[in-house]
């Protein structure tokens, strides 16, 4: 039983350490496109607001760049969520 537990743990750790399984370049590109669509939707046709949102996106990316702690997909997801939380309610009102 103990060796089976060790094998399962080793497999789980091995899978967790392979970032390609978690976020492929295609997945990261899709998340980047989702971020662009989010900016476009939140700007609602206002070029000045779109520019401001894009600049904010760049600041958020610089503040929390992709590193060993998370994948590019996770980084884009956090940026999208932060933009939605900060600006999503403004466009709804």
PDB file of N, CA, C and O in Angstrom:
ATOM      1  N   UNK A   1       0.828  -1.201   0.000  1.00  0.00           N
ATOM      2  CA  UNK A   1       0.000   0.000   0.000  1.00  0.00           C
ATOM      3  C   UNK A   1       0.871   1.263   0.000  1.00  0.00           C
ATOM      4  O   UNK A   1       0.582   2.234  -0.699  1.00  0.00           O
ATOM      5  N   UNK A   2       1.950   1.227   0.805  1.00  0.00           N
ATOM      6  CA  UNK A   2       2.821   2.392   0.899  1.00  0.00           C
ATOM      7  C   UNK A   2       3.512   2.670  -0.436  1.00  0.00           C
ATOM      8  O   UNK A   2       3.664   3.830  -0.821  1.00  0.00           O
ATOM      9  N   UNK A   3       3.933   1.616  -1.148  1.00  0.00           N
ATOM     10  CA  UNK A   3       4.588   1.834  -2.435  1.00  0.00           C
ATOM     11  C   UNK A   3       3.599   2.346  -3.475  1.00  0.00           C
ATOM     12  O   UNK A   3       3.981   3.121  -4.352  1.00  0.00           O
ATOM     13  N   UNK A   4       2.344   1.934  -3.397  1.00  0.00           N
ATOM     14  CA  UNK A   4       1.320   2.422  -4.315  1.00  0.00           C
ATOM     15  C   UNK A   4       1.071   3.914  -4.085  1.00  0.00           C
ATOM     16  O   UNK A   4       0.917   4.680  -5.036  1.00  0.00           O
ATOM     17  N   UNK A   5       1.033   4.317  -2.807  1.00  0.00           N
ATOM     18  CA  UNK A   5       0.843   5.724  -2.472  1.00  0.00           C
ATOM     19  C   UNK A   5       2.015   6.544  -3.012  1.00  0.00           C
ATOM     20  O   UNK A   5       1.815   7.627  -3.563  1.00  0.00           O
ATOM     21  N   UNK A   6       3.241   6.030  -2.854  1.00  0.00           N
ATOM     22  CA  UNK A   6       4.424   6.736  -3.344  1.00  0.00           C
ATOM     23  C   UNK A   6       4.389   6.881  -4.859  1.00  0.00           C
ATOM     24  O   UNK A   6       4.761   7.923  -5.399  1.00  0.00           O
ATOM     25  N   UNK A   7       3.940   5.827  -5.545  1.00  0.00           N
ATOM     26  CA  UNK A   7       3.848   5.872  -7.002  1.00  0.00           C
ATOM     27  C   UNK A   7       2.820   6.905  -7.452  1.00  0.00           C
ATOM     28  O   UNK A   7       3.074   7.671  -8.382  1.00  0.00           O
ATOM     29  N   UNK A   8       1.667   6.930  -6.799  1.00  0.00           N
ATOM     30  CA  UNK A   8       0.621   7.903  -7.140  1.00  0.00           C
ATOM     31  C   UNK A   8       1.128   9.324  -6.885  1.00  0.00           C
ATOM     32  O   UNK A   8       0.906  10.224  -7.695  1.00  0.00           O
ATOM     33  N   UNK A   9       1.801   9.517  -5.767  1.00  0.00           N
ATOM     34  CA  UNK A   9       2.334  10.843  -5.444  1.00  0.00           C
ATOM     35  C   UNK A   9       3.384  11.264  -6.470  1.00  0.00           C
ATOM     36  O   UNK A   9       3.392  12.415  -6.906  1.00  0.00           O
ATOM     37  N   UNK A  10       4.260  10.354  -6.855  1.00  0.00           N
ATOM     38  CA  UNK A  10       5.285  10.666  -7.850  1.00  0.00           C
ATOM     39  C   UNK A  10       4.660  11.030  -9.192  1.00  0.00           C
ATOM     40  O   UNK A  10       5.115  11.962  -9.856  1.00  0.00           O
ATOM     41  N   UNK A  11       3.625  10.305  -9.594  1.00  0.00           N
ATOM     42  CA  UNK A  11       2.934  10.618 -10.858  1.00  0.00           C
ATOM     43  C   UNK A  11       2.265  11.983 -10.793  1.00  0.00           C
ATOM     44  O   UNK A  11       2.340  12.766 -11.741  1.00  0.00           O
ATOM     45  N   UNK A  12       1.613  12.264  -9.672  1.00  0.00           N
ATOM     46  CA  UNK A  12       0.933  13.553  -9.521  1.00  0.00           C
ATOM     47  C   UNK A  12       1.932  14.701  -9.569  1.00  0.00           C
ATOM     48  O   UNK A  12       1.693  15.711 -10.232  1.00  0.00           O
ATOM     49  N   UNK A  13       3.051  14.546  -8.867  1.00  0.00           N
ATOM     50  CA  UNK A  13       4.068  15.600  -8.876  1.00  0.00           C
ATOM     51  C   UNK A  13       4.683  15.750 -10.261  1.00  0.00           C
ATOM     52  O   UNK A  13       4.980  16.865 -10.691  1.00  0.00           O
ATOM     53  N   UNK A  14       4.874  14.647 -10.953  1.00  0.00           N
ATOM     54  CA  UNK A  14       5.419  14.701 -12.310  1.00  0.00           C
ATOM     55  C   UNK A  14       4.507  15.436 -13.260  1.00  0.00           C
ATOM     56  O   UNK A  14       4.961  16.252 -14.062  1.00  0.00           O
ATOM     57  N   UNK A  15       3.214  15.148 -13.172  1.00  0.00           N
ATOM     58  CA  UNK A  15       2.256  15.831 -14.046  1.00  0.00           C
ATOM     59  C   UNK A  15       2.151  17.313 -13.709  1.00  0.00           C
ATOM     60  O   UNK A  15       2.010  18.149 -14.602  1.00  0.00           O
ATOM     61  N   UNK A  16       2.221  17.636 -12.425  1.00  0.00           N
ATOM     62  CA  UNK A  16       2.117  19.033 -12.012  1.00  0.00           C
ATOM     63  C   UNK A  16       3.329  19.841 -12.459  1.00  0.00           C
ATOM     64  O   UNK A  16       3.233  21.055 -12.637  1.00  0.00           O
ATOM     65  N   UNK A  17       4.463  19.179 -12.640  1.00  0.00           N
ATOM     66  CA  UNK A  17       5.665  19.914 -12.999  1.00  0.00           C
ATOM     67  C   UNK A  17       5.820  20.111 -14.508  1.00  0.00           C
ATOM     68  O   UNK A  17       6.796  20.718 -14.949  1.00  0.00           O
ATOM     69  N   UNK A  18       4.882  19.612 -15.300  1.00  0.00           N
ATOM     70  CA  UNK A  18       4.953  19.746 -16.754  1.00  0.00           C
ATOM     71  C   UNK A  18       4.025  20.882 -17.174  1.00  0.00           C
ATOM     72  O   UNK A  18       2.832  20.650 -17.372  1.00  0.00           O
ATOM     73  N   UNK A  19       4.547  22.119 -17.318  1.00  0.00           N
ATOM     74  CA  UNK A  19       3.684  23.252 -17.640  1.00  0.00           C
ATOM     75  C   UNK A  19       3.058  23.158 -19.022  1.00  0.00           C
ATOM     76  O   UNK A  19       2.016  23.769 -19.260  1.00  0.00           O
ATOM     77  N   UNK A  20       3.664  22.411 -19.940  1.00  0.00           N
ATOM     78  CA  UNK A  20       3.110  22.304 -21.289  1.00  0.00           C
ATOM     79  C   UNK A  20       1.731  21.660 -21.265  1.00  0.00           C
ATOM     80  O   UNK A  20       0.886  21.966 -22.106  1.00  0.00           O
ATOM     81  N   UNK A  21       1.500  20.772 -20.306  1.00  0.00           N
ATOM     82  CA  UNK A  21       0.183  20.151 -20.196  1.00  0.00           C
ATOM     83  C   UNK A  21      -0.853  21.135 -19.682  1.00  0.00           C
ATOM     84  O   UNK A  21      -2.035  21.025 -20.009  1.00  0.00           O
ATOM     85  N   UNK A  22      -0.416  22.093 -18.882  1.00  0.00           N
ATOM     86  CA  UNK A  22      -1.338  23.039 -18.281  1.00  0.00           C
ATOM     87  C   UNK A  22      -1.666  24.197 -19.216  1.00  0.00           C
ATOM     88  O   UNK A  22      -2.791  24.698 -19.210  1.00  0.00           O
ATOM     89  N   UNK A  23      -0.710  24.621 -20.007  1.00  0.00           N
ATOM     90  CA  UNK A  23      -0.923  25.796 -20.851  1.00  0.00           C
ATOM     91  C   UNK A  23      -0.018  25.711 -22.077  1.00  0.00           C
ATOM     92  O   UNK A  23       1.170  26.029 -22.009  1.00  0.00           O
ATOM     93  N   UNK A  24      -0.581  25.287 -23.175  1.00  0.00           N
ATOM     94  CA  UNK A  24       0.181  25.212 -24.413  1.00  0.00           C
ATOM     95  C   UNK A  24       0.315  26.612 -25.014  1.00  0.00           C
ATOM     96  O   UNK A  24      -0.417  27.519 -24.618  1.00  0.00           O
ATOM     97  N   UNK A  25       1.227  26.803 -25.951  1.00  0.00           N
ATOM     98  CA  UNK A  25       1.310  28.118 -26.616  1.00  0.00           C
ATOM     99  C   UNK A  25      -0.015  28.511 -27.272  1.00  0.00           C
ATOM    100  O   UNK A  25      -0.365  29.691 -27.309  1.00  0.00           O
ATOM    101  N   UNK A  26      -0.743  27.534 -27.785  1.00  0.00           N
ATOM    102  CA  UNK A  26      -2.047  27.817 -28.395  1.00  0.00           C
ATOM    103  C   UNK A  26      -3.041  28.291 -27.334  1.00  0.00           C
ATOM    104  O   UNK A  26      -3.841  29.194 -27.579  1.00  0.00           O
ATOM    105  N   UNK A  27      -2.981  27.665 -26.143  1.00  0.00           N
ATOM    106  CA  UNK A  27      -3.858  28.085 -25.045  1.00  0.00           C
ATOM    107  C   UNK A  27      -3.530  29.517 -24.619  1.00  0.00           C
ATOM    108  O   UNK A  27      -4.431  30.322 -24.384  1.00  0.00           O
ATOM    109  N   UNK A  28      -2.234  29.828 -24.521  1.00  0.00           N
ATOM    110  CA  UNK A  28      -1.817  31.175 -24.131  1.00  0.00           C
ATOM    111  C   UNK A  28      -2.271  32.200 -25.170  1.00  0.00           C
ATOM    112  O   UNK A  28      -2.708  33.296 -24.818  1.00  0.00           O
ATOM    113  N   UNK A  29      -2.167  31.840 -26.446  1.00  0.00           N
ATOM    114  CA  UNK A  29      -2.625  32.736 -27.513  1.00  0.00           C
ATOM    115  C   UNK A  29      -4.132  32.961 -27.412  1.00  0.00           C
ATOM    116  O   UNK A  29      -4.612  34.079 -27.600  1.00  0.00           O
ATOM    117  N   UNK A  30      -4.867  31.906 -27.117  1.00  0.00           N
ATOM    118  CA  UNK A  30      -6.322  32.036 -26.956  1.00  0.00           C
ATOM    119  C   UNK A  30      -6.655  32.955 -25.785  1.00  0.00           C
ATOM    120  O   UNK A  30      -7.588  33.754 -25.871  1.00  0.00           O
ATOM    121  N   UNK A  31      -5.899  32.847 -24.688  1.00  0.00           N
ATOM    122  CA  UNK A  31      -6.133  33.721 -23.532  1.00  0.00           C
ATOM    123  C   UNK A  31      -5.769  35.167 -23.871  1.00  0.00           C
ATOM    124  O   UNK A  31      -6.433  36.093 -23.405  1.00  0.00           O
ATOM    125  N   UNK A  32      -4.725  35.370 -24.674  1.00  0.00           N
ATOM    126  CA  UNK A  32      -4.354  36.726 -25.087  1.00  0.00           C
ATOM    127  C   UNK A  32      -5.469  37.328 -25.936  1.00  0.00           C
ATOM    128  O   UNK A  32      -5.804  38.504 -25.787  1.00  0.00           O
ATOM    129  N   UNK A  33      -6.044  36.517 -26.829  1.00  0.00           N
ATOM    130  CA  UNK A  33      -7.159  36.984 -27.645  1.00  0.00           C
ATOM    131  C   UNK A  33      -8.372  37.290 -26.774  1.00  0.00           C
ATOM    132  O   UNK A  33      -9.096  38.253 -27.029  1.00  0.00           O
ATOM    133  N   UNK A  34      -8.595  36.474 -25.746  1.00  0.00           N
ATOM    134  CA  UNK A  34      -9.708  36.731 -24.824  1.00  0.00           C
ATOM    135  C   UNK A  34      -9.493  38.053 -24.079  1.00  0.00           C
ATOM    136  O   UNK A  34     -10.442  38.801 -23.847  1.00  0.00           O
ATOM    137  N   UNK A  35      -8.243  38.332 -23.707  1.00  0.00           N
ATOM    138  CA  UNK A  35      -7.945  39.606 -23.042  1.00  0.00           C
ATOM    139  C   UNK A  35      -8.224  40.781 -23.982  1.00  0.00           C
ATOM    140  O   UNK A  35      -8.774  41.799 -23.562  1.00  0.00           O
ATOM    141  N   UNK A  36      -7.846  40.636 -25.249  1.00  0.00           N
ATOM    142  CA  UNK A  36      -8.110  41.695 -26.226  1.00  0.00           C
ATOM    143  C   UNK A  36      -9.608  41.894 -26.426  1.00  0.00           C
ATOM    144  O   UNK A  36     -10.079  43.027 -26.518  1.00  0.00           O
ATOM    145  N   UNK A  37     -10.355  40.799 -26.494  1.00  0.00           N
ATOM    146  CA  UNK A  37     -11.810  40.900 -26.642  1.00  0.00           C
ATOM    147  C   UNK A  37     -12.445  41.552 -25.420  1.00  0.00           C
ATOM    148  O   UNK A  37     -13.405  42.312 -25.544  1.00  0.00           O
ATOM    149  N   UNK A  38     -11.907  41.253 -24.244  1.00  0.00           N
ATOM    150  CA  UNK A  38     -12.423  41.852 -23.016  1.00  0.00           C
ATOM    151  C   UNK A  38     -12.213  43.359 -23.042  1.00  0.00           C
ATOM    152  O   UNK A  38     -13.114  44.118 -22.686  1.00  0.00           O
ATOM    153  N   UNK A  39     -11.034  43.792 -23.458  1.00  0.00           N
ATOM    154  CA  UNK A  39     -10.758  45.233 -23.560  1.00  0.00           C
ATOM    155  C   UNK A  39     -11.699  45.876 -24.563  1.00  0.00           C
ATOM    156  O   UNK A  39     -12.250  46.944 -24.298  1.00  0.00           O
ATOM    157  N   UNK A  40     -11.888  45.240 -25.709  1.00  0.00           N
ATOM    158  CA  UNK A  40     -12.776  45.775 -26.738  1.00  0.00           C
ATOM    159  C   UNK A  40     -14.211  45.912 -26.206  1.00  0.00           C
ATOM    160  O   UNK A  40     -14.870  46.928 -26.426  1.00  0.00           O
ATOM    161  N   UNK A  41     -14.675  44.885 -25.511  1.00  0.00           N
ATOM    162  CA  UNK A  41     -16.043  44.896 -24.976  1.00  0.00           C
ATOM    163  C   UNK A  41     -16.199  45.957 -23.890  1.00  0.00           C
ATOM    164  O   UNK A  41     -17.190  46.686 -23.865  1.00  0.00           O
ATOM    165  N   UNK A  42     -15.209  46.041 -22.985  1.00  0.00           N
ATOM    166  CA  UNK A  42     -15.295  47.010 -21.896  1.00  0.00           C
ATOM    167  C   UNK A  42     -15.169  48.454 -22.395  1.00  0.00           C
ATOM    168  O   UNK A  42     -15.740  49.369 -21.801  1.00  0.00           O
ATOM    169  N   UNK A  43     -14.428  48.654 -23.478  1.00  0.00           N
ATOM    170  CA  UNK A  43     -14.262  50.004 -24.036  1.00  0.00           C
ATOM    171  C   UNK A  43     -15.537  50.481 -24.707  1.00  0.00           C
ATOM    172  O   UNK A  43     -15.779  51.684 -24.795  1.00  0.00           O
ATOM    173  N   UNK A  44     -16.346  49.560 -25.175  1.00  0.00           N
ATOM    174  CA  UNK A  44     -17.645  49.881 -25.766  1.00  0.00           C
ATOM    175  C   UNK A  44     -17.531  50.936 -26.871  1.00  0.00           C
ATOM    176  O   UNK A  44     -18.323  51.877 -26.929  1.00  0.00           O
ATOM    177  N   UNK A  45     -16.528  50.763 -27.751  1.00  0.00           N
ATOM    178  CA  UNK A  45     -16.391  51.655 -28.892  1.00  0.00           C
ATOM    179  C   UNK A  45     -15.681  52.958 -28.618  1.00  0.00           C
ATOM    180  O   UNK A  45     -15.529  53.771 -29.531  1.00  0.00           O
ATOM    181  N   UNK A  46     -15.240  53.189 -27.392  1.00  0.00           N
ATOM    182  CA  UNK A  46     -14.542  54.419 -27.028  1.00  0.00           C
ATOM    183  C   UNK A  46     -13.039  54.197 -27.169  1.00  0.00           C
ATOM    184  O   UNK A  46     -12.448  53.486 -26.356  1.00  0.00           O
ATOM    185  N   UNK A  47     -12.399  54.796 -28.199  1.00  0.00           N
ATOM    186  CA  UNK A  47     -10.969  54.547 -28.420  1.00  0.00           C
ATOM    187  C   UNK A  47     -10.079  55.006 -27.261  1.00  0.00           C
ATOM    188  O   UNK A  47      -9.059  54.379 -26.975  1.00  0.00           O
ATOM    189  N   UNK A  48     -10.459  56.083 -26.607  1.00  0.00           N
ATOM    190  CA  UNK A  48      -9.662  56.558 -25.472  1.00  0.00           C
ATOM    191  C   UNK A  48      -9.730  55.567 -24.316  1.00  0.00           C
ATOM    192  O   UNK A  48      -8.720  55.288 -23.670  1.00  0.00           O
ATOM    193  N   UNK A  49     -10.913  55.042 -24.059  1.00  0.00           N
ATOM    194  CA  UNK A  49     -11.063  54.055 -22.988  1.00  0.00           C
ATOM    195  C   UNK A  49     -10.331  52.766 -23.358  1.00  0.00           C
ATOM    196  O   UNK A  49      -9.735  52.125 -22.492  1.00  0.00           O
ATOM    197  N   UNK A  50     -10.369  52.381 -24.629  1.00  0.00           N
ATOM    198  CA  UNK A  50      -9.658  51.183 -25.077  1.00  0.00           C
ATOM    199  C   UNK A  50      -8.154  51.354 -24.853  1.00  0.00           C
ATOM    200  O   UNK A  50      -7.485  50.424 -24.400  1.00  0.00           O
ATOM    201  N   UNK A  51      -7.628  52.523 -25.165  1.00  0.00           N
ATOM    202  CA  UNK A  51      -6.212  52.785 -24.951  1.00  0.00           C
ATOM    203  C   UNK A  51      -5.880  52.735 -23.464  1.00  0.00           C
ATOM    204  O   UNK A  51      -4.863  52.163 -23.072  1.00  0.00           O
ATOM    205  N   UNK A  52      -6.729  53.328 -22.642  1.00  0.00           N
ATOM    206  CA  UNK A  52      -6.501  53.305 -21.194  1.00  0.00           C
ATOM    207  C   UNK A  52      -6.538  51.870 -20.658  1.00  0.00           C
ATOM    208  O   UNK A  52      -5.718  51.505 -19.816  1.00  0.00           O
ATOM    209  N   UNK A  53      -7.474  51.063 -21.135  1.00  0.00           N
ATOM    210  CA  UNK A  53      -7.558  49.673 -20.702  1.00  0.00           C
ATOM    211  C   UNK A  53      -6.343  48.875 -21.167  1.00  0.00           C
ATOM    212  O   UNK A  53      -5.838  48.022 -20.437  1.00  0.00           O
ATOM    213  N   UNK A  54      -5.881  49.155 -22.373  1.00  0.00           N
ATOM    214  CA  UNK A  54      -4.687  48.469 -22.878  1.00  0.00           C
ATOM    215  C   UNK A  54      -3.465  48.836 -22.039  1.00  0.00           C
ATOM    216  O   UNK A  54      -2.650  47.974 -21.714  1.00  0.00           O
ATOM    217  N   UNK A  55      -3.342  50.103 -21.695  1.00  0.00           N
ATOM    218  CA  UNK A  55      -2.231  50.530 -20.844  1.00  0.00           C
ATOM    219  C   UNK A  55      -2.321  49.868 -19.468  1.00  0.00           C
ATOM    220  O   UNK A  55      -1.305  49.493 -18.883  1.00  0.00           O
ATOM    221  N   UNK A  56      -3.543  49.731 -18.962  1.00  0.00           N
ATOM    222  CA  UNK A  56      -3.733  49.051 -17.679  1.00  0.00           C
ATOM    223  C   UNK A  56      -3.344  47.576 -17.791  1.00  0.00           C
ATOM    224  O   UNK A  56      -2.729  47.015 -16.884  1.00  0.00           O
ATOM    225  N   UNK A  57      -3.711  46.958 -18.915  1.00  0.00           N
ATOM    226  CA  UNK A  57      -3.319  45.573 -19.158  1.00  0.00           C
ATOM    227  C   UNK A  57      -1.800  45.431 -19.108  1.00  0.00           C
ATOM    228  O   UNK A  57      -1.284  44.496 -18.497  1.00  0.00           O
ATOM    229  N   UNK A  58      -1.091  46.346 -19.743  1.00  0.00           N
ATOM    230  CA  UNK A  58       0.369  46.307 -19.742  1.00  0.00           C
ATOM    231  C   UNK A  58       0.927  46.481 -18.330  1.00  0.00           C
ATOM    232  O   UNK A  58       1.891  45.813 -17.955  1.00  0.00           O
ATOM    233  N   UNK A  59       0.320  47.381 -17.545  1.00  0.00           N
ATOM    234  CA  UNK A  59       0.759  47.570 -16.154  1.00  0.00           C
ATOM    235  C   UNK A  59       0.522  46.304 -15.336  1.00  0.00           C
ATOM    236  O   UNK A  59       1.376  45.903 -14.545  1.00  0.00           O
ATOM    237  N   UNK A  60      -0.636  45.674 -15.527  1.00  0.00           N
ATOM    238  CA  UNK A  60      -0.945  44.448 -14.792  1.00  0.00           C
ATOM    239  C   UNK A  60       0.022  43.328 -15.170  1.00  0.00           C
ATOM    240  O   UNK A  60       0.454  42.556 -14.314  1.00  0.00           O
ATOM    241  N   UNK A  61       0.359  43.247 -16.454  1.00  0.00           N
ATOM    242  CA  UNK A  61       1.299  42.224 -16.893  1.00  0.00           C
ATOM    243  C   UNK A  61       2.693  42.491 -16.323  1.00  0.00           C
ATOM    244  O   UNK A  61       3.393  41.551 -15.947  1.00  0.00           O
ATOM    245  N   UNK A  62       3.098  43.734 -16.257  1.00  0.00           N
ATOM    246  CA  UNK A  62       4.420  44.070 -15.718  1.00  0.00           C
ATOM    247  C   UNK A  62       4.474  43.814 -14.218  1.00  0.00           C
ATOM    248  O   UNK A  62       5.508  43.416 -13.681  1.00  0.00           O
ATOM    249  N   UNK A  63       3.353  44.047 -13.550  1.00  0.00           N
ATOM    250  CA  UNK A  63       3.300  43.846 -12.107  1.00  0.00           C
ATOM    251  C   UNK A  63       3.381  42.368 -11.753  1.00  0.00           C
ATOM    252  O   UNK A  63       3.979  41.998 -10.742  1.00  0.00           O
ATOM    253  N   UNK A  64       2.781  41.526 -12.584  1.00  0.00           N
ATOM    254  CA  UNK A  64       2.673  40.105 -12.269  1.00  0.00           C
ATOM    255  C   UNK A  64       3.059  39.270 -13.488  1.00  0.00           C
ATOM    256  O   UNK A  64       2.219  38.576 -14.060  1.00  0.00           O
ATOM    257  N   UNK A  65       4.330  39.337 -13.884  1.00  0.00           N
ATOM    258  CA  UNK A  65       4.726  38.605 -15.087  1.00  0.00           C
ATOM    259  C   UNK A  65       4.669  37.095 -14.873  1.00  0.00           C
ATOM    260  O   UNK A  65       4.685  36.618 -13.738  1.00  0.00           O
ATOM    261  N   UNK A  66       4.602  36.358 -15.961  1.00  0.00           N
ATOM    262  CA  UNK A  66       4.607  34.907 -15.876  1.00  0.00           C
ATOM    263  C   UNK A  66       5.953  34.471 -15.335  1.00  0.00           C
ATOM    264  O   UNK A  66       7.005  34.930 -15.780  1.00  0.00           O
ATOM    265  N   UNK A  67       5.894  33.585 -14.374  1.00  0.00           N
ATOM    266  CA  UNK A  67       7.123  33.032 -13.804  1.00  0.00           C
ATOM    267  C   UNK A  67       6.858  31.598 -13.393  1.00  0.00           C
ATOM    268  O   UNK A  67       5.877  30.997 -13.830  1.00  0.00           O
ATOM    269  N   UNK A  68       7.714  31.049 -12.566  1.00  0.00           N
ATOM    270  CA  UNK A  68       7.590  29.653 -12.182  1.00  0.00           C
ATOM    271  C   UNK A  68       6.332  29.367 -11.366  1.00  0.00           C
ATOM    272  O   UNK A  68       5.908  28.215 -11.271  1.00  0.00           O
ATOM    273  N   UNK A  69       5.737  30.392 -10.781  1.00  0.00           N
ATOM    274  CA  UNK A  69       4.570  30.160  -9.932  1.00  0.00           C
ATOM    275  C   UNK A  69       3.299  29.899 -10.729  1.00  0.00           C
ATOM    276  O   UNK A  69       2.384  29.248 -10.224  1.00  0.00           O
ATOM    277  N   UNK A  70       3.221  30.381 -11.934  1.00  0.00           N
ATOM    278  CA  UNK A  70       2.005  30.201 -12.720  1.00  0.00           C
ATOM    279  C   UNK A  70       2.319  30.243 -14.212  1.00  0.00           C
ATOM    280  O   UNK A  70       3.388  30.688 -14.629  1.00  0.00           O
ATOM    281  N   UNK A  71       1.368  29.773 -14.993  1.00  0.00           N
ATOM    282  CA  UNK A  71       1.546  29.727 -16.441  1.00  0.00           C
ATOM    283  C   UNK A  71       1.066  31.033 -17.070  1.00  0.00           C
ATOM    284  O   UNK A  71       0.457  31.871 -16.406  1.00  0.00           O
ATOM    285  N   UNK A  72       1.348  31.187 -18.347  1.00  0.00           N
ATOM    286  CA  UNK A  72       0.865  32.358 -19.079  1.00  0.00           C
ATOM    287  C   UNK A  72      -0.657  32.390 -19.082  1.00  0.00           C
ATOM    288  O   UNK A  72      -1.256  33.462 -18.990  1.00  0.00           O
ATOM    289  N   UNK A  73      -1.286  31.220 -19.189  1.00  0.00           N
ATOM    290  CA  UNK A  73      -2.757  31.157 -19.188  1.00  0.00           C
ATOM    291  C   UNK A  73      -3.316  31.685 -17.872  1.00  0.00           C
ATOM    292  O   UNK A  73      -4.286  32.443 -17.856  1.00  0.00           O
ATOM    293  N   UNK A  74      -2.691  31.274 -16.764  1.00  0.00           N
ATOM    294  CA  UNK A  74      -3.145  31.750 -15.461  1.00  0.00           C
ATOM    295  C   UNK A  74      -2.930  33.255 -15.317  1.00  0.00           C
ATOM    296  O   UNK A  74      -3.766  33.955 -14.746  1.00  0.00           O
ATOM    297  N   UNK A  75      -1.817  33.743 -15.833  1.00  0.00           N
ATOM    298  CA  UNK A  75      -1.545  35.180 -15.766  1.00  0.00           C
ATOM    299  C   UNK A  75      -2.592  35.968 -16.552  1.00  0.00           C
ATOM    300  O   UNK A  75      -3.119  36.966 -16.061  1.00  0.00           O
ATOM    301  N   UNK A  76      -2.891  35.520 -17.774  1.00  0.00           N
ATOM    302  CA  UNK A  76      -3.920  36.198 -18.573  1.00  0.00           C
ATOM    303  C   UNK A  76      -5.274  36.118 -17.876  1.00  0.00           C
ATOM    304  O   UNK A  76      -6.022  37.095 -17.868  1.00  0.00           O
ATOM    305  N   UNK A  77      -5.595  34.976 -17.295  1.00  0.00           N
ATOM    306  CA  UNK A  77      -6.880  34.826 -16.617  1.00  0.00           C
ATOM    307  C   UNK A  77      -7.009  35.799 -15.456  1.00  0.00           C
ATOM    308  O   UNK A  77      -8.071  36.389 -15.256  1.00  0.00           O
ATOM    309  N   UNK A  78      -5.930  35.974 -14.682  1.00  0.00           N
ATOM    310  CA  UNK A  78      -5.979  36.933 -13.574  1.00  0.00           C
ATOM    311  C   UNK A  78      -6.137  38.358 -14.089  1.00  0.00           C
ATOM    312  O   UNK A  78      -6.879  39.143 -13.498  1.00  0.00           O
ATOM    313  N   UNK A  79      -5.457  38.708 -15.174  1.00  0.00           N
ATOM    314  CA  UNK A  79      -5.567  40.049 -15.743  1.00  0.00           C
ATOM    315  C   UNK A  79      -6.988  40.287 -16.243  1.00  0.00           C
ATOM    316  O   UNK A  79      -7.560  41.349 -15.998  1.00  0.00           O
ATOM    317  N   UNK A  80      -7.559  39.313 -16.940  1.00  0.00           N
ATOM    318  CA  UNK A  80      -8.928  39.438 -17.445  1.00  0.00           C
ATOM    319  C   UNK A  80      -9.894  39.633 -16.287  1.00  0.00           C
ATOM    320  O   UNK A  80     -10.761  40.505 -16.341  1.00  0.00           O
ATOM    321  N   UNK A  81      -9.751  38.827 -15.239  1.00  0.00           N
ATOM    322  CA  UNK A  81     -10.640  38.945 -14.083  1.00  0.00           C
ATOM    323  C   UNK A  81     -10.514  40.314 -13.420  1.00  0.00           C
ATOM    324  O   UNK A  81     -11.512  40.915 -13.021  1.00  0.00           O
ATOM    325  N   UNK A  82      -9.287  40.797 -13.308  1.00  0.00           N
ATOM    326  CA  UNK A  82      -9.090  42.105 -12.672  1.00  0.00           C
ATOM    327  C   UNK A  82      -9.703  43.227 -13.507  1.00  0.00           C
ATOM    328  O   UNK A  82     -10.323  44.138 -12.958  1.00  0.00           O
ATOM    329  N   UNK A  83      -9.535  43.167 -14.825  1.00  0.00           N
ATOM    330  CA  UNK A  83     -10.162  44.172 -15.694  1.00  0.00           C
ATOM    331  C   UNK A  83     -11.683  44.101 -15.579  1.00  0.00           C
ATOM    332  O   UNK A  83     -12.351  45.131 -15.492  1.00  0.00           O
ATOM    333  N   UNK A  84     -12.224  42.889 -15.579  1.00  0.00           N
ATOM    334  CA  UNK A  84     -13.683  42.707 -15.452  1.00  0.00           C
ATOM    335  C   UNK A  84     -14.181  43.284 -14.131  1.00  0.00           C
ATOM    336  O   UNK A  84     -15.182  44.000 -14.102  1.00  0.00           O
ATOM    337  N   UNK A  85     -13.485  42.973 -13.038  1.00  0.00           N
ATOM    338  CA  UNK A  85     -13.920  43.449 -11.727  1.00  0.00           C
ATOM    339  C   UNK A  85     -13.850  44.969 -11.621  1.00  0.00           C
ATOM    340  O   UNK A  85     -14.722  45.607 -11.032  1.00  0.00           O
ATOM    341  N   UNK A  86     -12.800  45.530 -12.201  1.00  0.00           N
ATOM    342  CA  UNK A  86     -12.589  46.965 -12.081  1.00  0.00           C
ATOM    343  C   UNK A  86     -13.464  47.773 -13.033  1.00  0.00           C
ATOM    344  O   UNK A  86     -13.931  48.855 -12.677  1.00  0.00           O
ATOM    345  N   UNK A  87     -13.691  47.254 -14.240  1.00  0.00           N
ATOM    346  CA  UNK A  87     -14.364  48.060 -15.275  1.00  0.00           C
ATOM    347  C   UNK A  87     -15.668  47.442 -15.777  1.00  0.00           C
ATOM    348  O   UNK A  87     -16.423  48.101 -16.492  1.00  0.00           O
ATOM    349  N   UNK A  88     -15.938  46.211 -15.423  1.00  0.00           N
ATOM    350  CA  UNK A  88     -17.126  45.524 -15.938  1.00  0.00           C
ATOM    351  C   UNK A  88     -18.425  46.153 -15.485  1.00  0.00           C
ATOM    352  O   UNK A  88     -19.387  46.213 -16.251  1.00  0.00           O
ATOM    353  N   UNK A  89     -18.466  46.621 -14.256  1.00  0.00           N
ATOM    354  CA  UNK A  89     -19.691  47.229 -13.728  1.00  0.00           C
ATOM    355  C   UNK A  89     -19.943  48.601 -14.327  1.00  0.00           C
ATOM    356  O   UNK A  89     -21.089  49.042 -14.416  1.00  0.00           O
ATOM    357  N   UNK A  90     -18.872  49.282 -14.740  1.00  0.00           N
ATOM    358  CA  UNK A  90     -19.035  50.627 -15.327  1.00  0.00           C
ATOM    359  C   UNK A  90     -19.797  50.564 -16.643  1.00  0.00           C
ATOM    360  O   UNK A  90     -20.629  51.422 -16.934  1.00  0.00           O
ATOM    361  N   UNK A  91     -19.496  49.520 -17.447  1.00  0.00           N
ATOM    362  CA  UNK A  91     -20.155  49.434 -18.758  1.00  0.00           C
ATOM    363  C   UNK A  91     -21.588  48.946 -18.636  1.00  0.00           C
ATOM    364  O   UNK A  91     -22.396  49.163 -19.539  1.00  0.00           O
ATOM    365  N   UNK A  92     -21.915  48.278 -17.511  1.00  0.00           N
ATOM    366  CA  UNK A  92     -23.267  47.782 -17.319  1.00  0.00           C
ATOM    367  C   UNK A  92     -24.216  48.892 -16.887  1.00  0.00           C
ATOM    368  O   UNK A  92     -25.424  48.782 -17.102  1.00  0.00           O
ATOM    369  N   UNK A  93     -23.695  49.962 -16.278  1.00  0.00           N
ATOM    370  CA  UNK A  93     -24.579  51.036 -15.810  1.00  0.00           C
ATOM    371  C   UNK A  93     -24.785  52.121 -16.811  1.00  0.00           C
ATOM    372  O   UNK A  93     -25.507  53.081 -16.541  1.00  0.00           O
TER     373      UNK A  93
END
